[in-house]
Amino acid sequence: MVAVSADQTPPENPSGIDAADTHDDGPPPRWRLLGPGLVVAATGIGAGDLVATLVAGSKFGYALLWAVIAGVVIKIFLVEGAGRWSLATGHSIFEGWRRLGRWTSIYFGPYIMIWGFVYGATAMSASALPIYTVFPQIPFIVYAIFSGLVGAALVWIGKYHAIEKLVAVFVGLMFLTVVGSAAFAAPNVLDAVKGLVPLIPEGGVINTLSIAGGVGGTITLAAYGYWLKEKGWYQPKWMRVMRIDNTVAYIISGVFVISMLIIGAELLYSANIAIESGDEGLVELSGVLADRYGGFVGNLFLLGFWAASFSSVLGVWNGVSIMFADFWGRVRKKDEDHPDRRSGGKYYKFYVLWLTFPPMLLLLIGKPVSIIIAYGVLGSFFMPFLAITLLLLLNGRHMPEKWRNGWLLNVILGVIAALFLVLGINELIGAFSPG
């Protein structure tokens, strides 16, 4: 078993009980390479992220490899900030936002409701597509609805440790299939090394910014602090463990994204093959893999496609539901440790239902343009919202001085905030542009 020691190594635990669950005040126990970082990274890497990187590889080859690596680093800093706030203060990220003023709630409330309504349909569709591709005898909508119902059932009681183990299985499937497909594509090492030079190809500014800033999750990054608490990592003594957990998890997610870039560069860019920009692009890619390496490889990739999509269902149905429970419990003036503001509470279950059943209407009637526009606008400005509020929180008076940002971290978060503002403005312009 791979393990690292925390700041101190405790005596042996013959009972076998995870010391993370005992909530004692002693040193953190030995830590296994499986934690909330893996959940947040797996949740963030969905079908849309795989397609975005695949399209970048098909258009520019390895030229944006450096941007993929930059994106991994960006997410490490953002998630570390969310985790550091939670461990150092003992408060959730939403409690931190409330300390910045009521404007954060005015933004977050509508955002989480609209986002959940549209994302529910998107996630169910993405999970259904690879299954429907292999077994088209049953209508697509049946697979989509079934995916949502299964996801809701698996997270209903909110047992984090069970969800963590399920996500680990899906990460294993993704590693086998996505990284395996990249190995079949036989990456050109020399071209890949050239792609480490930070240059923006002609016509690739937006692609570059999107790859660097947009791959790897949005609202689920802020859920990291909640998963830390569910795991039992709840005090500053877990800071070093949290940082290792987060870094290792995003390195793993970076391997997935780089693998998709390799596949796009070797199979599509070199053969001048264009694919769809939506989830259908992954289905098309499975066909390309099947034509070149056989049906088994094509179907194996579809399995990875499904694992990436359904792990996002589990992560969002659990993590964002906890965030909603915390938000609504605060609105109802309940104490921060009240069960209704935790996983498995009534507000949590309400949002699980909200993610599952209302979005089925969108599956039946299609996605209304006005909702899509609202979702795109709000969604594009969540990441700058997260980056800017973290910059304020991690330097504010509520943060213990020991754990505040230094000047270098402030510069990095400032650059990240500016990057996401540019992406958000571009998304805003695109949402309201004709055609």
PyMOL commands that set and color helices and strands:
alter all, ss='L'
color gray80, all
select helices_A, chain A and resi 19-21+36-44+47-60+65-89+93-99+103-134+140-155+160-185+189-194+205-214+219-222+224-231+236-269+280-293+295-331+339-341+346-356+359-365+369-380+382-393+401-403+407-432
alter helices_A, ss='H'
color red, helices_A
select strands_A, chain A and resi 3-4+31-32
alter strands_A, ss='S'
color yellow, strands_A
deselect
rebuild
show_as cartoon
